[in-house]
Amino acid sequence: MKNKLNFVLNEVLENINPSKEELNFMESSLQDFLLRIKKRIKNLSIDATVFVGGSYAKKTLIKGEFYDIDVFLRFGKKYKEKDYGKLSRKILRWERKVKTVHGSRDYFRINLGNSVFFEIVPVKKIKNPKEALNITDLSYSHVDYISKKVKTKKVIDGIKLAKSFLKASKSYGAESYVHGFSGYSLELLVYYFKSFEKFLKELSKERKEKLIIDIEKLYKKENVLLDMNGSKLDSPIILVDPTFKARNVLAALTEETYENFQKKAREFLKNPNMKFFKEKKIDFENEKNKSKKKSLEFLKIKIKTKKEEGDVAGTKLLKFFNHLGRELNLAFEVKNKDFEYDKKKVGIGYFVLKRKKEIIFSGPLIKDEKNVRRFKEEHKNIIEKKGRLYAFKKIDFLAKDFLKEWLNKNKRKVKEMYITEVILD
């Protein structure tokens, strides 16, 4: 089994490492860009420095459809946060194809071609993490910590394997539409466990108590849950940020995402296979056929939003998809569902549904005469129980028709949720 595991991991590493040509293009483009930016900062007399962050700086970059290289502009304390965007635009105004990406703090994206992008992120220059105004302000200390700690090829390769594995299992990313493991959290975890295999084995174990990892022993073990902010303790793993003890690096991780990861980890350790590292799109036709064999209804849904592409759009789309699921649950039992976001302004998902026999509507109290009249106008099959009215509606309709009616009645609500179009199939 050990030989098979090593064979698979070596094969994966060969596939996920960017080619020399890709790395050479990124490096030469980056150095040219940094020279230009530094020269402009000096000529414009702006108090700012530049540093490269993210996976590229930490040497943990893996092959993908495109590459994002994070370049941070660290602005001095004399500037206010609201000035960062204006100052960044002044520095970047000679660059071509600069796109502003809106978020908790605007940043900028430059398309270099060859599927390579620079993401220019303005941050505050800080010495103490407590001075941070935004999570991105901690990026410099994160890069510095990982660069100092992660030295061995085994750990660097382990981090790459972990990123590839979690991407394939849809557990990678702290964004609200994923609620998974961030790149920084994986770097810390693999460094802590010393290898990818140990990382999988330890995190896939069933535990009765919450797992707490404090790499630099910044807390006394018994004090972590007492001293850390309660809002940061909901995740199944508490990973203390070694650069800022008040922060749980895995605060975004949910039980659902963690359990999905654990399931995949156990399956892989039992039977190592390349398929666990291959990202898969939802096979809608296959899911539809499986539903049909079980005499269940299959409903495919395509949702569009007007919100900014990225975390904001993905979060709005997933939130609306889940809202539709709750509405469907009134009349149908949701047997299975899945959703994927295309990184732009569109999300596609499906529900596998079993029709319930009837819907029960809870009505007003008998003494509420006005609402009793209204309730009787809206419903036919009504009974009284313990001083309250209830209505029953037999379910003899398809989920698609149910949602069409709901969308038609709730146009205002759909608009308020920033959804521009819903396509049912």
C-alpha positions as CSV (number, residue, x, y, z in Angstrom):
1,M,0.0,0.0,0.0
2,K,2.9,2.4,0.9
3,N,4.5,1.8,-2.5
4,K,1.2,2.5,-4.3
5,L,0.7,5.7,-2.3
6,N,4.2,7.0,-3.1
7,F,3.7,6.1,-6.8
8,V,0.4,8.0,-7.0
9,L,1.8,11.0,-5.1
10,N,4.8,11.2,-7.4
11,E,2.6,11.0,-10.5
12,V,0.4,13.8,-9.1
13,L,3.4,16.0,-8.5
14,E,4.6,15.6,-12.0
15,N,1.1,16.7,-13.2
16,I,0.5,19.7,-10.9
17,N,3.9,21.4,-11.1
18,P,3.8,24.3,-13.6
19,S,6.2,23.8,-16.6
20,K,9.6,25.6,-16.8
21,E,8.2,27.7,-19.6
22,E,5.3,28.8,-17.5
23,L,7.5,29.6,-14.6
24,N,10.0,31.5,-16.7
25,F,7.3,33.6,-18.3
26,M,5.8,34.4,-14.9
27,E,9.2,35.3,-13.4
28,S,10.4,37.5,-16.3
29,S,7.0,39.3,-16.4
30,L,7.0,39.8,-12.7
31,Q,10.5,41.2,-12.5
32,D,9.7,43.7,-15.3
33,F,6.5,44.7,-13.6
34,L,8.2,45.2,-10.2
35,L,10.9,47.4,-11.7
36,R,8.2,49.6,-13.3
37,I,6.1,49.8,-10.2
38,K,9.0,50.6,-7.9
39,K,10.2,53.3,-10.3
40,R,6.8,54.9,-10.4
41,I,6.4,54.9,-6.6
42,K,9.7,56.7,-6.3
43,N,8.9,59.2,-9.0
44,L,5.4,59.9,-7.5
45,S,7.0,60.3,-4.0
46,I,4.4,57.9,-2.6
47,D,5.2,56.2,0.8
48,A,4.8,52.6,-0.3
49,T,6.7,49.4,-0.7
50,V,6.0,46.4,-2.9
51,F,6.2,42.7,-2.1
52,V,5.1,39.5,-3.8
53,G,2.8,37.2,-1.9
54,G,0.5,34.2,-2.3
55,S,1.5,30.8,-3.6
56,Y,4.0,32.1,-6.0
57,A,6.1,33.8,-3.3
58,K,5.9,30.7,-1.1
59,K,6.9,28.3,-3.9
60,T,3.6,26.4,-3.4
61,L,2.0,27.3,-6.8
62,I,0.3,24.4,-8.6
63,K,-0.8,24.0,-12.2
64,G,-4.2,25.4,-13.1
65,E,-6.4,26.9,-15.8
66,F,-4.8,30.3,-14.9
67,Y,-2.3,31.7,-12.5
68,D,-2.8,34.6,-10.1
69,I,0.4,36.2,-8.8
70,D,-0.3,38.4,-5.8
71,V,1.6,41.7,-5.7
72,F,1.0,43.8,-2.6
73,L,1.4,47.6,-2.3
74,R,2.1,48.4,1.4
75,F,1.1,52.0,2.1
76,G,2.6,54.0,5.0
77,K,0.6,55.0,8.0
78,K,0.2,58.6,6.9
79,Y,-2.5,57.4,4.4
80,K,-6.0,56.6,5.2
81,E,-7.6,53.4,4.0
82,K,-10.0,55.3,1.7
83,D,-6.9,56.7,-0.2
84,Y,-5.4,53.2,-1.1
85,G,-7.6,52.8,-4.2
86,K,-6.7,56.3,-5.6
87,L,-3.0,55.9,-4.8
88,S,-3.0,52.4,-6.4
89,R,-4.7,53.7,-9.6
90,K,-2.1,56.5,-9.8
91,I,0.7,53.9,-9.6
92,L,-0.9,51.6,-12.2
93,R,-2.3,54.1,-14.6
94,W,0.4,53.4,-17.3
95,E,-0.4,49.6,-17.2
96,R,-2.6,48.1,-19.8
97,K,-5.8,46.0,-19.1
98,V,-6.1,47.0,-15.4
99,K,-9.5,45.9,-14.0
100,T,-10.8,47.0,-10.6
101,V,-12.3,44.2,-8.5
102,H,-14.6,45.4,-5.8
103,G,-14.7,43.8,-2.4
104,S,-14.2,44.6,1.3
105,R,-11.3,46.6,-0.2
106,D,-10.9,47.2,-3.9
107,Y,-7.9,45.5,-5.6
108,F,-6.7,45.4,-9.2
109,R,-6.2,42.6,-11.8
110,I,-3.9,42.7,-14.8
111,N,-4.2,40.2,-17.6
112,L,-0.7,39.3,-18.9
113,G,-1.9,36.7,-21.4
114,N,-0.8,33.1,-21.3
115,S,-3.4,32.6,-18.6
116,V,-1.3,34.7,-16.1
117,F,-2.7,37.5,-14.0
118,F,-1.3,39.9,-11.5
119,E,-3.5,40.8,-8.6
120,I,-2.4,44.1,-7.1
121,V,-3.6,44.3,-3.5
122,P,-3.3,47.6,-1.5
123,V,-2.5,47.0,2.2
124,K,-1.5,48.9,5.2
125,K,2.1,48.7,6.3
126,I,1.9,47.4,9.9
127,K,4.3,46.1,12.6
128,N,1.6,44.9,15.0
129,P,-1.2,42.6,13.7
130,K,-3.6,44.5,15.9
131,E,-3.2,47.5,13.6
132,A,-4.7,45.5,10.6
133,L,-7.8,47.1,9.1
134,N,-8.4,44.2,6.7
135,I,-7.3,40.5,6.6
136,T,-5.1,41.3,3.6
137,D,-3.0,43.6,5.9
138,L,-1.7,40.4,7.5
139,S,-0.4,39.0,4.2
140,Y,3.2,40.2,4.6
141,S,3.6,38.5,8.0
142,H,2.0,35.3,6.5
143,V,4.5,35.2,3.6
144,D,7.4,36.0,6.0
145,Y,6.4,33.2,8.4
146,I,5.9,30.5,5.7
147,S,9.1,31.5,3.9
148,K,11.1,31.1,7.1
149,K,9.5,27.9,8.3
150,V,8.8,25.9,5.1
151,K,12.2,24.8,3.8
152,T,12.1,21.1,2.9
153,K,11.0,19.7,-0.4
154,K,8.8,17.2,1.4
155,V,6.8,19.9,3.0
156,I,6.6,22.1,-0.1
157,D,5.5,19.1,-2.1
158,G,3.0,18.2,0.6
159,I,1.4,21.6,0.5
160,K,1.0,21.3,-3.3
161,L,-0.6,17.9,-3.0
162,A,-2.9,19.2,-0.3
163,K,-4.0,22.1,-2.5
164,S,-4.6,19.8,-5.4
165,F,-6.5,17.2,-3.3
166,L,-8.8,19.9,-1.7
167,K,-9.5,21.6,-5.0
168,A,-10.7,18.2,-6.4
169,S,-12.9,17.6,-3.3
170,K,-14.4,21.2,-3.5
171,S,-12.9,22.0,0.0
172,Y,-10.3,24.5,-1.1
173,G,-10.9,28.2,-0.4
174,A,-12.1,30.3,2.6
175,E,-14.7,32.1,0.4
176,S,-18.2,32.1,1.6
177,Y,-19.4,29.9,-1.2
178,V,-16.9,27.2,-0.3
179,H,-16.3,27.5,3.5
180,G,-13.2,25.5,3.2
181,F,-9.4,25.5,3.8
182,S,-7.5,28.6,2.7
183,G,-4.1,28.3,1.1
184,Y,-2.4,29.7,4.2
185,S,-4.2,27.2,6.4
186,L,-2.9,24.3,4.3
187,E,0.6,25.6,4.4
188,L,0.5,25.8,8.2
189,L,-1.2,22.3,8.5
190,V,1.2,20.5,6.3
191,Y,4.2,22.2,7.9
192,Y,2.8,21.2,11.3
193,F,2.1,17.5,10.4
194,K,5.4,17.4,8.3
195,S,3.9,15.6,5.3
196,F,0.8,15.3,3.1
197,E,0.1,11.7,4.2
198,K,0.2,12.6,7.9
199,F,-1.9,15.7,7.2
200,L,-4.6,13.4,5.7
201,K,-4.4,10.8,8.4
202,E,-4.6,13.2,11.3
203,L,-7.4,15.4,10.0
204,S,-9.5,12.4,8.8
205,K,-9.6,10.9,12.4
206,E,-12.9,11.0,14.2
207,R,-12.7,13.1,17.4
208,K,-15.0,13.7,20.3
209,E,-13.4,17.1,21.0
210,K,-12.6,20.0,18.8
211,L,-9.1,19.8,17.3
212,I,-6.9,22.7,18.5
213,I,-3.6,23.4,16.7
214,D,-1.3,26.1,18.2
215,I,2.0,25.7,16.3
216,E,3.9,28.4,18.2
217,K,2.2,27.5,21.6
218,L,0.9,31.1,21.9
219,Y,-1.8,29.9,24.4
220,K,-1.8,27.5,27.3
221,K,-3.8,24.6,25.8
222,E,-6.8,25.0,28.2
223,N,-7.0,28.7,27.5
224,V,-7.5,28.8,23.8
225,L,-11.3,28.3,23.9
226,L,-11.5,30.9,26.7
227,D,-9.3,33.6,25.4
228,M,-10.1,33.6,21.7
229,N,-13.1,35.5,20.4
230,G,-16.2,33.3,20.5
231,S,-17.2,34.1,16.9
232,K,-13.9,32.5,15.7
233,L,-14.5,29.2,17.5
234,D,-17.4,27.7,15.5
235,S,-15.2,25.8,13.1
236,P,-14.4,22.1,13.6
237,I,-10.6,22.9,13.8
238,I,-9.1,25.8,15.7
239,L,-5.8,26.7,14.0
240,V,-4.2,29.6,15.9
241,D,-2.5,32.0,13.5
242,P,1.2,31.9,14.5
243,T,1.6,35.6,13.4
244,F,-1.6,36.8,15.3
245,K,-2.8,34.7,18.2
246,A,-6.3,36.3,18.2
247,R,-7.1,34.8,14.8
248,N,-8.4,31.3,14.0
249,V,-7.1,30.7,10.4
250,L,-9.8,28.1,9.9
251,A,-12.7,30.2,11.1
252,A,-14.5,29.9,7.7
253,L,-14.4,26.1,7.7
254,T,-17.8,24.5,8.2
255,E,-18.7,21.0,9.5
256,E,-20.2,20.2,6.1
257,T,-17.1,21.0,4.2
258,Y,-14.9,19.3,6.8
259,E,-16.9,16.1,6.7
260,N,-16.8,16.1,2.9
261,F,-13.0,16.4,3.1
262,Q,-12.7,13.7,5.8
263,K,-14.7,11.3,3.7
264,K,-12.5,11.9,0.6
265,A,-9.3,11.6,2.7
266,R,-10.4,8.2,4.2
267,E,-11.3,6.9,0.7
268,F,-8.0,8.0,-0.7
269,L,-5.9,6.5,2.2
270,K,-7.8,3.2,1.8
271,N,-7.3,3.1,-2.0
272,P,-4.8,5.7,-3.3
273,N,-5.8,6.8,-6.8
274,M,-5.1,9.7,-9.2
275,K,-8.8,10.4,-9.5
276,F,-8.8,12.1,-6.0
277,F,-6.7,14.9,-7.5
278,K,-8.7,15.6,-10.6
279,E,-11.3,18.4,-10.4
280,K,-14.6,17.3,-11.7
281,K,-17.5,19.4,-13.0
282,I,-21.0,18.2,-12.0
283,D,-22.1,15.5,-14.5
284,F,-25.7,16.7,-14.7
285,E,-26.7,14.0,-17.2
286,N,-25.4,11.2,-15.0
287,E,-27.2,12.7,-11.9
288,K,-30.4,13.0,-13.9
289,N,-30.2,9.3,-15.0
290,K,-29.5,8.1,-11.4
291,S,-32.5,10.1,-10.2
292,K,-34.7,8.6,-12.9
293,K,-33.7,5.0,-11.9
294,K,-34.8,5.8,-8.4
295,S,-38.1,7.4,-9.6
296,L,-37.0,10.7,-8.1
297,E,-37.4,14.1,-9.7
298,F,-34.3,15.9,-11.0
299,L,-34.3,19.7,-11.2
300,K,-31.4,21.6,-12.7
301,I,-31.1,25.3,-11.9
302,K,-29.0,28.0,-13.5
303,I,-28.8,31.3,-11.5
304,K,-27.3,34.7,-12.6
305,T,-26.4,37.6,-10.4
306,K,-25.5,41.3,-11.0
307,K,-23.0,41.2,-8.2
308,E,-19.2,41.5,-8.6
309,E,-17.7,38.3,-9.8
310,G,-15.6,36.4,-7.3
311,D,-16.4,35.9,-3.6
312,V,-19.3,38.3,-3.6
313,A,-21.1,36.8,-6.6
314,G,-20.4,33.2,-5.5
315,T,-21.8,33.9,-2.1
316,K,-25.0,35.5,-3.4
317,L,-25.6,32.7,-5.8
318,L,-25.0,29.9,-3.3
319,K,-27.2,31.8,-0.7
320,F,-30.1,32.0,-3.3
321,F,-29.6,28.3,-4.3
322,N,-29.9,27.2,-0.7
323,H,-32.9,29.5,-0.2
324,L,-34.6,27.7,-3.1
325,G,-33.8,24.4,-1.4
326,R,-35.6,25.5,1.7
327,E,-38.6,26.5,-0.3
328,L,-38.6,23.2,-2.1
329,N,-38.4,21.4,1.2
330,L,-42.0,22.5,1.9
331,A,-43.3,20.2,-0.7
332,F,-40.4,17.9,-1.5
333,E,-37.8,15.9,0.4
334,V,-34.4,16.9,-0.9
335,K,-32.5,13.6,-1.3
336,N,-29.4,15.1,-2.9
337,K,-28.1,18.4,-4.2
338,D,-24.9,20.1,-5.6
339,F,-23.9,23.5,-6.8
340,E,-20.9,25.0,-8.6
341,Y,-19.9,28.6,-9.2
342,D,-18.2,29.4,-12.5
343,K,-16.0,32.3,-11.0
344,K,-18.0,34.9,-12.9
345,K,-21.7,35.8,-12.4
346,V,-23.3,32.4,-12.9
347,G,-23.9,29.4,-10.7
348,I,-25.4,26.0,-11.7
349,G,-26.8,23.4,-9.4
350,Y,-29.3,20.6,-9.1
351,F,-31.8,19.1,-6.6
352,V,-32.9,15.4,-6.5
353,L,-36.3,15.4,-5.0
354,K,-39.0,13.1,-3.6
355,R,-42.5,14.5,-3.6
356,K,-44.2,14.7,-0.2
357,K,-47.9,13.7,0.1
358,E,-49.1,17.2,1.2
359,I,-48.1,20.6,2.4
360,I,-49.4,21.8,5.8
361,F,-49.9,25.5,6.2
362,S,-50.1,26.9,9.7
363,G,-52.8,29.6,9.8
364,P,-54.0,32.3,12.3
365,L,-55.7,31.8,15.6
366,I,-59.5,31.6,15.4
367,K,-59.9,34.9,17.3
368,D,-58.0,36.7,14.6
369,E,-61.0,37.3,12.5
370,K,-59.4,39.5,9.8
371,N,-56.6,37.0,9.1
372,V,-59.0,34.0,9.4
373,R,-61.1,35.5,6.5
374,R,-57.9,36.0,4.4
375,F,-56.7,32.5,5.2
376,K,-60.0,30.9,4.1
377,E,-59.9,32.8,0.8
378,E,-56.4,31.5,0.1
379,H,-57.0,27.8,1.1
380,K,-59.6,25.2,0.6
381,N,-58.9,22.2,2.8
382,I,-59.0,23.7,6.3
383,I,-59.2,22.2,9.8
384,E,-59.2,23.7,13.3
385,K,-56.9,22.4,15.9
386,K,-56.4,23.9,19.4
387,G,-57.8,27.2,18.4
388,R,-55.7,27.6,15.2
389,L,-56.5,27.0,11.6
390,Y,-54.4,24.7,9.4
391,A,-54.7,24.1,5.6
392,F,-53.7,21.0,3.6
393,K,-52.7,21.0,0.0
394,K,-52.2,17.8,-1.9
395,I,-48.9,17.7,-3.8
396,D,-49.8,16.7,-7.4
397,F,-47.3,19.0,-9.2
398,L,-43.7,19.0,-10.3
399,A,-40.9,20.8,-8.4
400,K,-40.2,22.8,-11.6
401,D,-43.8,24.1,-11.6
402,F,-43.7,24.7,-7.8
403,L,-40.5,26.9,-8.2
404,K,-41.9,28.7,-11.3
405,E,-44.9,29.8,-9.2
406,W,-42.7,30.8,-6.3
407,L,-40.4,32.9,-8.6
408,N,-43.4,34.6,-10.1
409,K,-44.9,35.5,-6.7
410,N,-41.6,36.6,-5.2
411,K,-40.1,38.8,-8.0
412,R,-39.3,41.6,-5.5
413,K,-37.5,39.2,-3.1
414,V,-35.5,37.7,-5.9
415,K,-34.4,41.2,-7.0
416,E,-33.5,42.1,-3.4
417,M,-31.2,39.0,-3.3
418,Y,-29.4,40.4,-6.4
419,I,-30.5,37.7,-8.7
420,T,-31.1,38.7,-12.4
421,E,-32.2,35.4,-13.9
422,V,-33.2,31.9,-12.9
423,I,-33.4,29.1,-15.5
424,L,-35.1,25.9,-14.6
425,D,-34.5,22.6,-16.5
